[in-house]
Amino acid sequence: MDQPKRPGPNARVVGRGRMLALPIWLYLLLIGVAVVYFGGFSGSLLIGIPFTLLALFGLTSIARSRVWVDGPLLYSRNAFGYRPPMRLDELGSAALTSFGRNRGRQLLLTTRDGTHLHLDATNLRLKPLYGELARFIPEGSSVANPLLHKRMSAQRPAVAVDAPRWPM
């Protein structure tokens, strides 16, 4: 039986829109609106309207995007709606990309049965998700790439190796 796309009442939010991205989208919106207002017909068509639409999409994405974890299930929603859930205990690969030329940082998750999930790690705050991934991906595992291991290692609980022993 297929899992519902929406998270249950016990799901925890582990990713949401990053507020640090808000000024950039507001700046693009300001540029777009200013060019529409002052730029004339051709400036509006070439620059103003595309910048305004892009900024409105970015702001909508920040406001609507969420990631939840309910046990081993990962639920996500972007500006276009809910995506099918993914089982974290069946991950085949997980990679955090570097910033690309035309794309920001992405978190790419793939299960062993081939289900893919792409999360925008530039506009989403995914720090709590890295802690959840650390529960399912052991340290040094080949499932995750080195950049993701670095992010997960900061979220793993610290284990004191040379802790003093109490006398019995």
C-alpha positions in Angstrom: 0.0 0.0 0.0 1.3 3.4 -0.9 2.2 6.0 1.8 0.1 9.2 1.9 2.0 12.2 0.5 1.1 14.4 3.6 2.9 13.9 6.9 1.1 12.6 9.9 0.5 14.5 13.2 3.7 13.1 14.8 6.0 14.3 12.0 8.7 16.8 13.0 9.7 19.7 10.7 13.4 19.3 9.8 13.6 21.8 6.9 12.0 25.1 6.1 12.6 28.2 4.0 15.9 30.0 4.9 15.2 33.5 6.1 18.7 34.6 4.9 17.5 34.1 1.3 14.6 36.5 1.8 16.6 39.7 1.2 17.9 38.4 -2.1 14.4 37.6 -3.4 13.1 40.9 -2.1 15.9 42.7 -3.9 15.1 40.9 -7.2 11.5 41.9 -6.7 12.5 45.5 -6.2 14.5 45.5 -9.3 11.7 43.9 -11.3 9.0 46.3 -10.1 11.3 49.4 -10.6 12.1 48.4 -14.2 8.4 47.8 -14.9 7.5 51.2 -13.5 10.4 53.2 -14.9 11.7 51.1 -17.8 9.1 51.5 -20.5 7.5 48.8 -22.6 10.7 47.0 -23.8 12.5 47.2 -20.5 9.4 45.8 -18.8 9.2 42.9 -21.2 12.9 42.0 -21.1 13.8 42.6 -17.5 11.0 43.8 -15.3 8.4 41.1 -15.7 10.9 38.2 -15.7 12.6 39.5 -12.5 9.3 40.1 -10.8 8.0 36.6 -11.7 11.3 35.0 -10.6 11.3 36.8 -7.3 7.6 35.9 -6.6 8.4 32.3 -7.3 11.4 32.5 -4.9 9.4 34.1 -2.2 6.6 31.5 -2.6 9.2 28.7 -2.5 10.6 30.0 0.8 7.1 30.4 2.3 5.7 27.0 1.2 8.7 24.6 1.2 8.9 22.2 4.2 10.6 18.9 5.0 9.2 16.5 7.7 10.5 13.3 9.3 8.1 10.8 10.8 10.2 7.8 11.9 12.0 6.5 8.8 9.8 8.4 6.4 10.8 11.7 4.8 8.0 14.0 3.6 8.6 17.1 1.5 6.6 20.0 0.0 7.8 22.6 -2.5 6.0 25.5 -4.2 4.2 23.0 -6.5 2.8 20.7 -3.7 3.7 17.5 -1.9 6.2 15.0 -3.2 6.0 11.2 -2.6 7.5 10.2 0.7 10.9 8.5 0.9 12.2 5.9 3.3 15.4 7.0 4.9 16.3 3.4 6.0 16.4 2.4 2.3 18.8 5.1 1.1 21.1 4.0 -1.7 22.9 7.3 -2.1 22.9 10.7 -0.6 24.9 13.7 -1.9 25.2 17.3 -1.1 26.4 19.2 -4.1 28.6 22.3 -4.2 27.3 25.5 -5.6 27.0 25.1 -9.4 27.1 27.7 -12.2 23.3 27.8 -12.7 22.1 26.1 -9.5 22.6 26.5 -5.8 23.5 23.7 -3.4 21.3 20.6 -3.7 20.7 17.6 -1.5 20.1 14.6 -3.7 18.6 11.5 -2.1 18.1 8.2 -3.9 16.6 5.0 -2.4 17.7 1.5 -3.5 14.6 1.1 -5.6 15.4 4.3 -7.6 13.2 6.9 -6.0 14.8 10.3 -6.3 14.3 13.4 -4.2 16.1 16.8 -4.8 16.0 19.3 -2.0 17.2 22.9 -2.5 19.8 23.3 0.2 20.4 26.9 -0.7 16.9 28.3 0.0 16.0 25.6 2.7 17.5 25.4 6.2 18.3 21.7 6.4 20.5 21.5 9.5 17.9 19.4 11.5 17.6 17.1 8.5 21.4 16.4 8.5 21.0 15.2 12.1 18.2 12.8 11.0 20.2 11.6 8.1 23.1 10.9 10.5 20.8 8.4 12.3 20.4 6.3 9.1 23.8 6.8 7.4 26.8 5.6 9.5 29.9 7.7 9.6 32.3 6.8 6.8 29.6 5.1 4.8 29.8 5.1 1.0 26.1 6.0 0.8 26.9 9.8 1.4 29.5 12.0 -0.2 32.2 13.7 1.8 30.5 17.1 1.9 27.3 15.5 3.3 29.4 13.5 5.8 30.9 16.8 7.0 27.5 18.4 7.5 26.2 15.2 9.3 29.3 15.0 11.5 28.5 18.4 13.0 25.0 17.0 14.0 26.1 13.7 15.4 26.1 13.4 19.2 29.6 13.8 20.6 30.9 10.6 22.2 33.7 11.1 24.7 36.4 8.5 24.0 38.7 9.3 26.9 36.0 10.0 29.5 37.1 9.5 33.0 35.9 6.3 34.6 34.1 6.5 37.9 35.4 4.2 40.7 33.2 1.4 41.6 
